[in-house]
């Protein structure tokens, strides 16, 4: 038994200091001394490095000295992160894949698992981000990278870390004033230009830190503002919907798949029949224009009244304003009849339709063709996130205690949301003769691209008042808003002990109280003479049928369409002419003639409340050349989910029971039912991490753990939306292909939390200062993963008098989600990092991920098989850089293999391999002043998704968000 009465963390770290000095010899002595102190205090967030080489060496040092499976990214300089976005930087970490929105990194997934299974924290706590439709994924577009000093990616958990990351945990560390020089900071001014927008836009970042001479008190202020125009060009087949017009087809495994209520035989104008084939329901070309204004504010303060006590306060406030319009040209299935269909093109198998031609006079007489369908929507919304925390740390002789209390709240959603639609014919207009703005149209799918040709006179005709039928049923003003907030309280104590191999015993507890409210609303516009008080007092209140579009109030196409078609179509799809709605004109017309009225649909919301209690016990150990940690985390989650389900009945003109006539809006009946469910789950999550320093240069690392993640909010809470269509209603609207019977969609309140048992084994060789190579094996067995499904659902129905009797009903199709079981994700990661004395360097990694076909069940019944959603079979990243006295440049190449996105029509949705090249450069005029430049997506890469793995012909979507250029000035002091 040792006679020592006091354990010193510094003494335990002396052996690592030699390794640290070796790793940091490429930087400087001061940095090496700082790393020793960092290891001693167990505080790796105060990092002060300069330049590409030193930053990459620091990343390697954090990985080398960790007892867990960790990768790190550190800032190259104050306020200067390696990339324009933290998510973009994470794309170079082995096993990490990012999703991009508007060309900018938005979410992060680790080792082939969905981004919803990546748990992101700021300074050790959850940070809420809720852009309208809520998600557990953190929206990296909301957080300015200038506020981040370092990021750690934990691929193996420790008991002390919050649960929630089956894929992994991303810990972002902000800068702290006592870790920076007094009166230090940065100013950065930058401009950006994109080929898809052809606009120059500014960005500003400022950071200032101060502390007193005694290093006992300091504060930090940060501010950033960015104006950005994003533009995404995409072509595809409406919302992943393909239909099969024959006997039930089989997938590549020979299993029968849902034919999605496919049509019968299709006949063209020449009498040719097409049966037993896959048809896209709608073929689409779309242009999304988005104006963004992003602001971020940080305020942090630290006070050490004594050598043992530290008090701190942090505030982070972010806002993202967006004005977004989506202009769409659709060619729907309405014209699948011999009056318009001039011919069909098939793929090489003769089973998949890859092109169609239409003509208004294909039957010999001009008829109401109704296509192309010209649509659009406009959204003006704002998302905000506010987080603050208070922390207290007390350092005793042989222990360290810390208490944190905080709150994070995010809310977001549209202030305005519009949809409007017009048909190129005079459909729906009171005209005695047929007028088609477009006499002909064609579409084709080839070379990963949608190509469209419409009558070149279409826009001129619309502007002359020819055609342009107003589509009231597709011209709505609905929106989704949400508020997500969490209060959290955490207490931790680290005891420095000398108990055999154990050097530190960590214990703590955390309580989180989270609430989510998600609501749907509508913006109605009423005639100025409308009696609002009487309308609100009436049964059902004011409805969409009181709004302008249902009362001959839509403006004529000639009054609101742009005088020229959409231009600068540099990718995503091909089209000869793209007419679009001018939303300023549209909105001005409505506001000038009607009175706005907003109704929050109180009966069409969902709420989720989670009370999470956690306790952990962890021991850090060291014996000879072996170190690591062993612990367990126990988590109890109480969940209350409430949603209001909607039943819509579209009825005959005659009541089956009374024989009475039903007319107008009375044929459409809506009813609501509140459903509330409470569940309690307890998870015991053990973990073991061990590292063996075989020599001064070699580390062998292993990990075993059980982890969990909670289902996405929308999958849990989304309300059921069930629609019944009578035979007569379907016959009356045959042109719109409404199928009789029940159909619907909804969430699944019975979803279980994801669970995974995982193992890691790695070998790392640090063969030179700032240089290393390694290989890692990983294995995850995942249960309860969530998969989107389109199924036939049978259930007992209580009945509806005069509409349908009680009994068993079949809802087909029904879109929902189900739990999968016994999924396996296993693979290997390889990395190498080398710094040459000449100033050149390279960093490269490759990850291979293999997932099995796991069972997917709903209510205990196996319905399908699927790999893990979001999984990619491989990815690799390469960065080559040069750093000289005044000039440095880095080129990065990222490629992600084929990824699985979900299930549709019984087949998996796949995203094609995606690759991207980025280049960053800087010229240092002085030690403090530099000029920076960057090109993002140099090779103009596009994203492509498909339905099924048996063919490339079922294209779902191809999209292009542009090549972007940056130029700026960075001044640090």
Residue pairs with C-beta under 8 A, 6 or more apart in sequence:
2 498
4 498
6 397
6 398
6 496
7 398
7 496
7 497
7 498
7 503
7 504
8 496
9 40
9 41
9 42
9 496
9 504
10 36
10 40
12 503
12 622
13 36
13 39
13 40
16 36
16 39
16 65
17 32
17 35
17 36
17 39
18 696
19 64
19 65
19 696
19 766
20 32
20 35
20 36
20 39
20 61
20 65
21 29
21 32
22 696
22 769
23 32
23 35
23 57
23 60
23 61
23 64
23 766
23 769
23 770
24 31
24 32
24 35
24 57
24 58
24 61
24 769
25 32
25 769
26 53
26 54
26 57
26 769
26 770
26 835
27 49
27 53
27 54
27 57
27 58
31 48
31 49
31 54
31 58
34 46
34 47
34 48
35 61
35 65
38 44
38 46
38 47
39 65
42 494
44 62
44 72
44 150
44 152
44 173
45 123
45 149
45 150
45 173
45 174
45 176
45 179
46 149
46 176
46 178
46 179
47 58
47 74
47 75
47 149
47 150
48 179
48 180
49 55
49 57
49 58
49 74
49 75
49 76
49 77
50 76
50 77
51 76
51 77
51 883
51 888
52 76
52 82
52 841
52 881
52 883
52 888
52 890
53 770
53 835
53 839
53 841
53 883
54 76
55 74
55 75
55 76
55 82
56 770
56 833
56 835
56 841
56 843
57 769
57 770
57 835
58 72
58 74
59 71
59 72
59 73
59 74
60 766
60 770
60 772
60 833
62 70
62 72
62 74
62 150
62 152
63 70
63 71
63 72
63 764
64 699
64 764
64 766
64 772
66 691
67 620
67 627
67 628
67 629
67 689
67 690
67 691
68 154
68 155
68 156
68 157
68 158
68 629
68 689
68 703
69 154
69 155
69 156
69 689
69 701
69 703
69 760
69 762
69 776
70 152
70 153
70 154
70 155
71 93
71 94
71 96
71 152
71 153
71 155
72 150
72 151
72 152
72 153
73 81
73 82
73 86
73 89
73 90
73 92
73 93
73 150
73 151
73 153
74 149
74 150
74 151
75 81
75 82
75 148
75 149
75 150
76 82
77 186
77 970
77 972
78 175
78 180
78 184
78 185
78 186
78 207
78 972
79 146
79 185
79 186
79 188
79 205
79 207
79 970
79 972
80 186
80 188
80 970
80 972
81 89
81 145
81 146
81 148
82 89
82 92
82 890
82 920
83 89
83 105
83 145
83 918
83 920
84 104
84 145
84 934
84 936
84 966
85 104
85 105
85 140
85 141
85 145
86 105
86 140
86 143
86 145
86 148
86 151
86 172
87 98
87 104
87 105
87 106
87 107
87 108
87 140
88 98
88 104
88 105
88 918
88 936
89 145
89 151
90 96
90 98
90 105
90 108
90 151
90 153
90 170
91 97
91 98
91 105
91 877
91 894
92 843
92 845
92 877
92 879
92 892
92 894
93 153
93 845
93 877
94 776
94 829
94 830
94 831
94 845
94 846
94 847
94 877
95 110
95 111
95 112
95 155
95 168
95 778
95 829
95 845
95 847
95 849
95 875
96 108
96 109
96 110
96 153
97 108
97 109
97 110
97 112
97 872
97 875
97 896
97 899
98 105
98 106
98 107
98 108
98 109
99 105
99 106
99 107
99 108
99 109
99 115
100 106
100 943
100 961
101 141
101 230
102 228
102 230
102 231
102 232
102 290
102 292
102 961
103 194
103 230
103 232
103 936
103 937
103 961
103 962
103 964
104 141
104 228
104 230
105 140
105 141
106 139
106 140
106 141
107 115
107 118
107 137
107 138
107 139
107 140
108 115
108 118
108 120
108 138
108 140
108 170
109 115
109 117
109 118
109 167
109 870
110 117
110 118
110 153
110 155
110 165
110 167
110 168
111 155
111 167
111 168
111 778
111 780
111 825
111 827
111 847
111 849
112 825
112 827
112 847
112 849
112 851
112 868
112 870
112 871
112 872
112 873
113 166
113 167
113 780
113 782
113 825
113 868
113 870
113 871
114 167
114 868
114 869
114 870
115 137
115 167
115 870
116 135
116 136
116 137
116 709
116 712
116 870
117 165
117 166
117 167
117 709
117 754
117 870
118 137
118 138
118 165
118 167
118 168
118 169
118 170
119 162
119 163
119 164
119 165
119 167
119 168
119 169
119 170
119 709
120 127
120 137
120 138
120 140
120 169
120 170
120 172
121 127
121 162
121 169
121 170
121 171
121 172
122 143
122 172
122 174
122 316
122 387
123 172
123 173
123 174
123 314
123 389
124 162
124 171
124 404
125 162
125 387
125 389
125 404
125 406
125 408
125 488
125 490
126 162
126 408
126 486
126 488
126 512
127 138
127 143
127 316
127 385
127 387
127 408
128 385
128 387
128 408
128 409
128 410
128 484
128 485
128 486
129 138
129 139
129 142
129 143
129 318
129 383
129 385
129 410
130 383
130 385
130 410
130 411
130 412
130 482
130 483
130 484
131 139
131 142
131 320
131 381
131 383
131 412
132 381
132 383
132 412
132 413
132 414
132 479
132 480
132 481
132 482
133 480
133 482
133 518
133 714
134 482
134 484
134 516
134 518
134 713
134 714
135 712
135 713
135 714
136 164
136 709
136 710
136 712
136 713
138 170
139 383
141 294
141 320
142 294
142 318
142 320
142 383
142 385
143 172
143 296
143 318
144 205
144 224
144 226
144 294
144 296
144 318
146 186
146 188
146 205
146 207
146 222
146 224
146 296
147 174
147 175
147 207
147 222
147 224
147 296
147 298
147 316
148 172
148 173
148 174
148 175
149 173
149 174
149 175
150 172
150 173
151 170
151 171
151 172
151 173
152 170
152 171
152 173
153 168
153 169
153 170
153 171
154 161
154 165
154 168
154 169
154 170
154 171
155 168
155 760
155 778
156 687
156 689
156 703
156 705
156 758
156 760
157 163
157 165
157 169
157 685
157 687
157 705
157 707
158 618
158 629
158 631
158 687
158 689
159 506
159 616
159 617
159 618
159 629
159 631
159 632
159 633
159 685
159 686
159 687
160 492
160 506
160 508
160 616
160 618
160 631
160 633
161 169
161 171
162 169
162 510
162 614
163 614
163 633
163 635
163 683
163 685
163 707
163 708
163 709
164 708
164 709
164 710
165 707
165 709
166 707
166 708
166 709
166 754
166 755
166 756
166 780
166 782
167 709
174 298
174 300
174 314
174 316
175 207
175 209
175 220
175 222
175 300
176 218
176 220
176 300
176 302
176 312
177 209
177 210
177 211
177 218
177 219
177 220
177 300
177 301
177 302
178 211
178 215
178 218
178 302
178 304
180 209
180 211
180 218
180 220
181 209
182 209
182 210
182 211
182 212
182 213
182 218
183 208
183 209
183 210
183 973
184 208
184 209
184 972
184 973
185 206
185 207
185 208
185 209
185 972
185 973
186 205
186 206
186 207
186 970
186 971
186 972
186 973
187 204
187 205
187 206
187 970
187 971
188 203
188 204
188 205
188 206
188 968
188 969
188 970
188 971
189 202
189 203
189 204
189 968
189 969
190 202
190 203
190 204
190 205
190 932
190 966
190 967
190 968
190 969
191 200
191 201
191 202
191 203
191 966
191 967
191 968
192 200
192 201
192 203
192 228
192 964
192 965
192 966
192 967
193 199
193 200
193 201
193 964
193 965
194 229
194 230
194 231
194 962
194 963
194 964
194 965
195 570
195 940
195 962
195 963
195 964
196 231
196 232
196 233
196 568
196 570
196 571
196 960
196 961
196 962
196 963
197 229
197 230
197 231
197 962
198 568
199 229
201 226
201 227
201 228
201 229
202 226
202 227
203 224
203 225
203 226
203 227
203 228
203 968
204 223
204 224
204 225
204 226
205 222
205 223
205 224
206 222
206 223
206 224
207 220
207 221
207 222
207 223
208 220
208 221
208 222
209 218
209 219
209 220
209 221
210 218
210 219
210 220
211 217
211 218
211 219
211 302
212 218
215 304
216 303
216 304
216 305
217 301
217 302
217 303
217 304
218 301
218 302
219 299
219 300
219 301
219 302
220 298
220 299
220 300
220 301
221 298
221 299
222 296
222 297
222 298
222 299
223 295
223 296
223 297
223 298
224 294
224 295
224 296
225 293
225 294
225 295
225 296
226 292
226 293
226 294
226 295
227 291
227 292
227 293
228 291
228 292
228 293
228 294
229 289
229 290
229 291
229 292
230 288
230 289
230 290
230 292
230 961
230 962
231 287
231 288
231 289
231 290
231 961
231 962
232 286
232 287
232 288
232 290
232 572
232 959
232 960
232 961
233 286
233 287
233 569
233 570
233 571
233 572
233 573
233 959
233 960
233 961
234 285
234 286
234 288
234 572
234 573
234 957
234 958
234 959
234 960
235 283
235 284
235 285
235 286
235 449
235 450
235 451
235 452
235 572
235 573
235 574
235 957
235 958
235 959
236 283
236 284
236 286
236 450
236 945
236 955
236 956
236 957
236 958
236 959
237 280
237 281
237 282
237 283
237 284
237 445
237 450
237 954
237 955
237 956
237 957
238 280
238 281
238 282
238 283
238 284
238 330
238 332
239 282
240 904
240 909
240 945
240 947
240 956
240 957
241 260
241 280
241 281
241 282
241 904
241 905
242 260
242 278
242 279
242 280
242 281
242 904
242 905
242 947
242 954
243 259
243 260
243 261
243 262
243 263
243 278
243 279
243 280
243 281
243 333
243 905
244 259
244 260
244 262
244 276
244 277
244 278
244 279
244 905
245 262
245 263
245 264
245 265
245 266
245 274
245 275
245 276
245 277
245 279
246 259
246 262
246 275
246 276
246 277
247 276
248 256
248 257
248 258
248 259
249 256
249 257
249 259
249 276
249 278
249 906
250 256
250 257
251 257
251 906
251 907
251 948
251 950
252 948
252 949
252 950
253 853
253 865
255 865
255 906
256 906
257 905
257 906
257 907
258 790
258 791
258 792
258 813
258 905
258 906
259 905
260 790
260 813
260 905
261 739
261 812
261 813
262 279
263 279
263 333
263 336
263 737
264 275
265 273
265 274
265 275
266 273
266 274
266 275
266 277
266 279
266 336
266 337
266 341
266 344
267 273
267 274
267 337
267 338
267 341
268 274
268 338
268 341
268 342
268 343
268 344
268 362
269 338
269 339
269 340
269 341
269 342
269 343
269 359
269 362
269 363
270 342
270 343
271 338
272 343
272 344
274 344
274 353
276 351
277 346
277 350
277 351
277 352
277 353
278 351
278 352
278 353
278 954
279 333
279 336
279 353
280 353
280 445
280 954
281 332
281 333
282 330
282 331
282 332
282 333
283 330
283 331
283 356
283 443
283 445
283 450
283 452
284 328
284 329
284 330
284 331
284 450
285 328
285 329
285 450
285 452
285 572
285 573
285 575
285 578
286 326
286 327
286 328
286 329
286 573
287 326
287 327
287 566
287 569
287 578
287 580
288 324
288 325
288 326
289 324
289 325
289 326
289 327
290 322
290 323
290 324
290 325
291 322
291 323
291 324
292 320
292 321
292 322
293 319
293 320
293 321
294 318
294 319
294 320
294 321
295 318
295 319
296 316
296 317
296 318
296 319
297 315
297 316
297 317
297 318
298 314
298 315
298 316
298 317
299 313
299 314
299 315
300 312
300 313
300 314
300 315
301 312
301 313
302 310
302 311
302 312
303 310
303 311
303 312
304 310
304 311
305 311
307 395
308 394
308 395
308 396
309 392
309 393
309 394
309 395
310 392
310 393
310 395
311 390
311 391
311 392
311 393
312 390
312 391
312 392
312 393
313 388
313 389
313 390
313 391
314 387
314 388
314 389
314 391
315 386
315 387
315 388
316 385
316 386
316 387
316 388
317 384
317 385
317 386
317 387
318 384
318 385
318 386
319 382
319 383
319 384
319 385
320 382
320 383
320 384
320 412
321 381
321 382
322 379
322 380
322 381
322 382
322 383
323 378
323 379
323 380
324 378
324 379
324 380
324 381
325 376
325 377
325 378
325 379
325 583
326 376
326 377
326 378
327 376
327 566
327 578
327 580
327 581
328 373
328 374
328 375
328 376
329 372
329 373
329 374
329 375
329 452
329 454
329 575
329 578
329 579
330 371
330 372
330 373
330 374
330 375
331 356
331 358
331 371
331 372
331 373
331 441
331 443
331 452
332 371
332 373
333 737
334 370
334 371
334 373
334 735
334 736
334 737
335 341
335 358
335 369
335 370
335 371
338 362
338 363
339 362
339 363
339 367
339 369
340 358
340 359
340 360
340 362
340 363
340 367
340 369
340 371
341 356
341 357
341 358
341 362
342 357
342 358
342 359
342 362
343 356
343 357
344 353
344 355
344 356
344 357
345 353
345 354
345 355
345 356
345 444
346 352
346 353
346 354
347 353
347 354
347 951
347 953
349 951
349 953
352 951
352 953
352 954
354 444
354 445
354 446
354 953
355 442
355 443
355 444
355 445
355 446
356 442
356 443
357 440
357 441
357 442
358 369
358 371
358 440
358 441
358 442
359 369
359 439
359 440
360 366
360 367
360 368
360 369
360 425
360 436
360 438
360 439
360 440
361 367
361 439
366 434
366 436
366 439
367 434
368 425
368 426
368 427
368 434
368 436
369 424
369 425
369 436
369 438
370 423
370 424
370 425
370 427
370 469
370 735
371 423
371 424
371 425
371 438
371 441
372 424
372 438
372 441
372 452
372 454
372 458
373 421
373 422
373 423
373 424
373 471
374 421
374 422
374 423
374 424
374 557
374 561
374 579
374 580
374 581
375 419
375 420
375 421
375 422
375 471
375 474
376 419
376 420
376 421
376 580
376 581
376 583
377 417
377 418
377 419
377 420
378 416
378 417
378 418
378 583
378 586
378 587
379 414
379 416
379 417
379 418
379 479
380 414
380 415
380 416
380 417
381 412
381 413
381 414
381 415
381 417
381 479
382 412
382 415
383 410
383 411
383 412
383 413
384 410
384 411
384 412
385 408
385 409
385 410
386 408
386 409
386 410
387 406
387 407
387 408
387 409
388 406
388 407
389 404
389 405
389 406
389 407
390 404
390 405
390 406
391 402
391 403
391 404
391 405
392 402
392 403
392 404
393 400
393 401
393 402
394 400
394 401
394 402
398 495
398 496
398 497
399 493
399 494
399 495
399 496
400 493
400 494
400 496
401 491
401 492
401 493
401 494
402 491
402 492
402 493
403 490
403 491
403 492
404 488
404 489
404 490
404 491
405 488
405 489
405 490
406 487
406 488
407 485
407 486
407 487
407 488
408 485
408 486
408 488
409 483
409 484
409 485
409 486
410 483
410 484
410 485
411 481
411 482
411 483
411 484
412 481
412 482
413 479
413 480
413 481
413 482
414 479
414 480
414 481
416 477
416 479
416 523
416 587
417 477
417 478
417 479
417 523
418 477
418 523
418 583
418 586
418 587
419 474
419 475
419 476
419 477
419 478
420 474
420 475
420 554
420 560
420 581
420 586
421 471
421 474
421 475
422 462
422 468
422 469
422 470
422 471
422 557
422 561
422 581
423 467
423 468
423 469
423 471
424 436
424 437
424 438
424 454
424 458
424 461
424 462
424 467
424 468
424 469
425 434
425 435
425 436
425 437
425 467
425 469
426 434
426 435
426 436
426 467
426 468
426 469
427 469
427 471
428 469
428 470
428 471
428 472
429 469
429 470
435 466
435 467
436 466
436 467
437 455
437 457
437 458
437 459
437 461
437 462
437 466
437 467
437 468
438 454
438 455
438 457
438 458
438 461
438 467
439 455
439 457
440 454
440 455
441 452
441 453
441 454
441 455
442 452
442 453
443 450
443 451
443 452
443 453
444 450
444 451
445 451
445 953
445 955
448 912
448 942
448 944
448 952
448 955
448 958
449 572
449 573
449 574
449 958
450 573
450 574
450 955
450 958
451 573
451 574
451 575
452 573
452 574
452 575
452 576
453 575
453 576
454 575
454 576
454 577
455 461
456 576
456 577
458 577
458 579
459 561
459 564
459 565
459 577
459 579
461 467
462 468
462 557
462 558
462 561
462 579
463 557
463 558
463 561
463 563
464 558
465 556
465 558
467 557
468 556
468 557
468 558
468 561
470 549
470 554
470 556
470 557
472 549
472 550
472 554
475 549
475 554
476 522
476 544
476 549
477 522
477 523
477 524
477 525
477 547
478 520
478 521
478 522
478 523
479 520
479 521
479 522
479 523
480 518
480 519
480 520
481 518
481 519
481 521
482 516
482 517
482 518
482 519
483 515
483 516
483 517
484 514
484 515
484 516
484 713
485 514
485 515
486 512
486 513
486 514
486 515
487 512
487 513
487 514
488 510
488 511
488 512
488 513
489 510
489 511
490 508
490 509
490 510
490 511
491 508
491 509
491 510
492 506
492 507
492 508
493 506
493 507
493 508
494 504
494 505
494 506
495 504
495 505
495 506
495 507
496 503
496 504
497 503
497 504
497 505
499 505
501 621
501 622
501 623
502 619
502 620
502 621
503 620
503 621
503 622
504 619
504 620
505 617
505 618
505 619
505 620
506 616
506 617
506 618
506 619
506 620
506 631
507 615
507 616
507 617
507 618
508 615
508 616
509 613
509 614
509 615
509 616
510 612
510 613
510 614
511 611
511 612
511 613
511 614
512 610
512 611
512 612
512 614
513 610
513 611
513 612
514 609
514 610
514 611
514 612
515 607
515 608
515 609
515 610
516 607
516 608
516 609
516 713
516 717
517 605
517 607
518 605
518 606
518 607
518 713
518 717
519 600
519 601
519 602
519 604
519 605
520 600
520 601
520 604
520 605
521 598
521 599
521 600
521 601
522 544
522 598
522 599
522 601
523 596
523 597
523 598
524 542
524 543
524 544
524 546
524 547
524 548
524 596
524 597
524 598
524 599
525 547
525 548
525 553
525 590
525 591
525 594
525 595
525 596
525 597
526 532
526 535
526 542
526 546
526 547
526 548
526 594
526 595
526 597
527 548
527 551
527 553
527 594
527 595
528 593
528 594
528 595
530 546
530 595
532 542
532 595
532 597
535 541
535 542
535 546
536 542
541 599
542 597
542 599
543 665
544 550
545 665
547 553
548 554
548 590
548 593
548 594
553 590
553 593
553 594
555 585
555 586
555 589
555 590
559 585
559 589
560 581
560 582
560 585
560 586
560 589
561 579
561 580
561 581
561 582
562 579
562 580
562 581
562 582
565 577
565 578
565 579
565 580
566 578
566 580
569 575
569 578
570 940
570 960
570 962
571 940
571 942
571 960
571 962
572 942
572 958
572 959
572 960
573 958
603 644
603 646
603 672
603 674
604 644
604 646
604 672
604 719
605 643
605 644
605 719
606 641
606 642
606 643
606 644
606 717
606 718
606 719
606 747
607 640
607 641
607 642
607 643
607 717
608 639
608 640
608 641
608 642
608 713
608 716
608 717
609 639
609 640
610 637
610 638
610 639
610 710
611 637
611 638
612 635
612 636
612 637
612 638
613 635
613 636
614 633
614 634
614 635
614 636
615 633
615 634
616 631
616 632
616 633
616 634
617 631
617 632
618 629
618 630
618 631
618 632
619 629
619 630
619 631
620 627
620 628
620 629
621 627
621 628
621 629
621 630
625 692
625 693
625 694
626 690
626 691
626 692
626 693
627 690
627 691
627 693
628 688
628 689
628 690
628 691
629 687
629 688
629 689
630 687
630 688
630 689
631 686
631 687
632 684
632 685
632 686
632 687
633 684
633 685
633 687
634 682
634 683
634 684
634 685
635 682
635 683
635 685
635 708
636 680
636 681
636 682
637 680
637 681
637 682
637 683
637 710
637 753
638 678
638 679
638 680
639 678
639 679
639 680
639 681
639 716
640 676
640 677
640 678
641 676
641 677
641 678
641 679
641 716
641 717
641 749
642 674
642 675
642 676
642 677
642 717
643 674
643 675
643 717
643 718
643 719
643 720
643 747
643 749
644 672
644 673
644 674
644 675
644 719
645 672
645 673
645 674
645 675
645 719
645 720
645 721
645 722
645 746
646 670
646 671
646 672
646 719
646 720
646 721
646 722
647 670
647 671
647 672
647 673
647 722
647 723
647 724
647 800
648 668
648 669
648 670
648 721
648 722
648 723
648 724
649 668
649 669
649 670
649 671
649 723
649 724
649 726
649 800
649 803
649 804
650 667
650 668
650 723
650 724
650 725
650 726
650 729
650 738
651 662
651 666
651 667
651 668
651 669
651 726
651 728
651 729
651 803
652 662
652 667
652 726
652 727
652 728
652 729
653 661
653 662
653 663
653 667
653 728
654 660
654 661
654 662
655 661
655 662
655 802
656 802
656 803
657 801
657 802
658 802
667 729
669 803
671 800
675 719
675 720
675 749
677 749
677 750
681 752
681 753
683 706
683 708
683 753
683 755
684 706
685 705
685 706
685 707
685 708
686 704
686 705
686 706
687 703
687 704
687 705
687 706
688 702
688 703
688 704
688 705
689 701
689 702
689 703
690 701
690 702
690 703
691 699
691 700
691 701
691 702
692 699
692 700
692 701
693 699
694 700
697 765
697 766
697 767
698 763
698 764
698 765
698 766
699 763
699 764
699 766
700 761
700 762
700 763
700 764
701 760
701 761
701 762
701 763
701 764
701 776
702 759
702 760
702 761
702 762
703 758
703 759
703 760
703 761
704 758
704 759
704 760
705 757
705 758
706 755
706 756
706 757
706 758
707 755
707 756
707 758
708 753
708 754
708 755
708 756
709 753
709 754
710 753
710 754
711 751
711 752
711 753
711 754
711 786
712 786
714 747
715 747
715 748
715 751
715 786
715 817
716 747
716 748
716 749
716 751
717 747
717 749
718 745
718 746
718 747
719 746
719 747
720 744
720 745
720 746
720 747
721 744
721 745
721 746
722 742
722 743
722 744
722 746
722 811
723 742
723 743
723 744
724 741
724 742
724 803
724 804
725 738
725 739
725 740
725 741
725 743
726 740
727 740
729 738
729 740
730 738
730 739
730 740
741 810
741 812
742 809
742 810
742 811
742 812
743 811
743 812
743 813
743 814
744 793
744 811
744 814
744 815
745 814
745 815
745 816
746 814
746 815
746 816
747 816
747 817
748 816
748 817
748 818
748 858
750 859
751 784
751 786
751 817
751 819
752 783
752 784
752 819
753 784
754 782
754 783
754 784
754 785
754 786
755 782
755 783
755 784
756 780
756 781
756 782
756 783
757 780
757 781
758 778
758 779
758 780
758 781
759 778
759 779
760 776
760 777
760 778
760 779
761 776
761 777
761 778
762 774
762 775
762 776
762 777
762 829
763 774
763 775
763 776
764 772
764 773
764 774
765 772
765 773
765 774
766 772
767 773
768 834
768 835
769 835
770 833
770 835
770 841
771 833
771 834
771 835
772 831
772 832
772 833
773 830
773 831
773 832
773 833
774 830
774 831
774 832
775 828
775 829
775 830
775 831
776 828
776 829
776 830
777 826
777 827
777 828
778 825
778 826
778 827
778 828
778 829
779 824
779 825
779 826
780 824
780 825
780 826
781 822
781 823
781 824
782 820
782 823
782 824
782 825
782 854
782 868
783 819
783 820
783 821
783 822
783 823
784 819
784 820
784 821
785 819
785 820
785 823
785 854
785 868
785 869
786 817
786 818
786 819
786 820
786 869
787 817
787 818
787 819
787 820
787 856
787 864
787 866
787 869
787 902
787 903
788 815
788 816
788 817
788 869
788 902
788 903
788 904
789 815
789 816
789 817
789 818
789 856
789 858
789 863
789 864
789 903
790 813
790 814
790 815
790 903
790 904
790 905
790 906
791 813
791 814
791 816
791 858
791 863
792 810
792 811
792 812
792 813
792 814
793 810
793 811
793 812
793 814
793 816
793 858
794 808
794 809
794 810
794 811
795 808
795 809
795 811
796 806
796 807
796 808
796 809
797 804
797 806
797 807
797 808
797 809
798 806
799 805
799 806
799 807
816 858
818 856
818 857
818 858
818 863
819 856
819 857
819 858
820 854
820 855
820 856
820 857
820 866
820 868
821 854
821 855
821 857
822 852
822 854
822 855
823 851
823 852
823 854
823 867
823 868
824 850
824 851
824 852
824 854
825 849
825 850
825 851
825 868
825 871
826 849
826 850
827 847
827 848
827 849
827 850
828 847
828 848
829 845
829 846
829 847
829 848
830 845
830 846
830 847
831 843
831 844
831 845
831 846
832 842
832 843
832 844
832 845
833 841
833 842
833 843
833 844
834 841
834 842
834 843
835 841
839 882
839 883
839 884
840 880
840 881
840 882
841 880
841 881
841 882
841 883
842 878
842 879
842 880
842 881
843 877
843 878
843 879
844 876
844 877
844 878
844 879
845 876
845 877
846 874
846 875
846 876
847 874
847 875
847 876
848 873
848 874
849 871
849 872
849 873
849 874
849 875
850 873
851 867
851 868
851 871
851 873
851 900
852 867
853 865
853 866
853 867
854 865
854 866
854 867
854 868
855 862
855 865
856 862
856 863
856 864
856 865
856 866
856 903
857 863
864 903
864 906
866 900
866 902
866 903
866 908
867 900
867 908
868 900
869 900
869 901
869 902
870 899
870 900
870 901
871 899
871 900
872 896
872 897
872 898
872 899
872 900
873 897
873 898
874 896
874 897
875 894
875 895
875 896
875 897
876 894
876 895
877 892
877 893
877 894
877 895
878 892
878 893
879 890
879 891
879 892
879 893
880 890
880 891
881 888
881 889
881 890
881 891
882 888
882 889
882 890
885 924
886 923
886 924
886 925
887 921
887 922
887 923
887 924
888 921
888 922
888 924
889 919
889 920
889 921
889 922
890 919
890 920
890 921
891 917
891 918
891 919
892 917
892 918
892 919
892 920
893 915
893 916
893 917
894 915
894 916
894 917
894 918
895 913
895 914
895 915
895 916
896 913
896 914
896 915
897 913
898 910
898 911
898 912
898 913
899 910
899 911
900 908
900 909
900 910
900 911
901 908
901 909
901 910
901 911
901 945
902 908
902 909
903 909
904 947
905 947
907 947
907 948
907 949
907 954
908 947
908 948
908 949
909 945
909 946
909 947
909 956
910 945
910 946
910 947
910 948
910 949
911 943
911 944
911 945
912 943
912 944
912 945
912 946
914 941
914 943
915 939
915 941
916 936
916 937
916 939
916 941
917 937
917 938
917 939
917 941
918 934
918 935
918 936
918 937
918 938
919 934
919 935
919 938
920 932
920 933
920 934
921 932
921 933
921 934
922 930
922 931
922 932
922 933
922 970
923 930
923 931
924 930
925 931
928 971
928 972
928 973
929 969
929 970
929 971
930 969
930 970
931 967
931 968
931 969
931 970
932 966
932 967
932 968
932 969
932 970
933 965
933 966
933 967
933 968
934 965
934 966
935 963
935 964
935 965
935 966
936 963
936 964
936 965
936 966
937 961
937 962
937 963
937 964
938 963
940 960
940 962
940 963
942 958
942 959
942 960
943 957
943 958
943 959
943 960
944 955
944 957
944 958
945 955
945 956
945 957
945 958
946 952
946 954
946 955
946 956
947 954
947 956
948 954
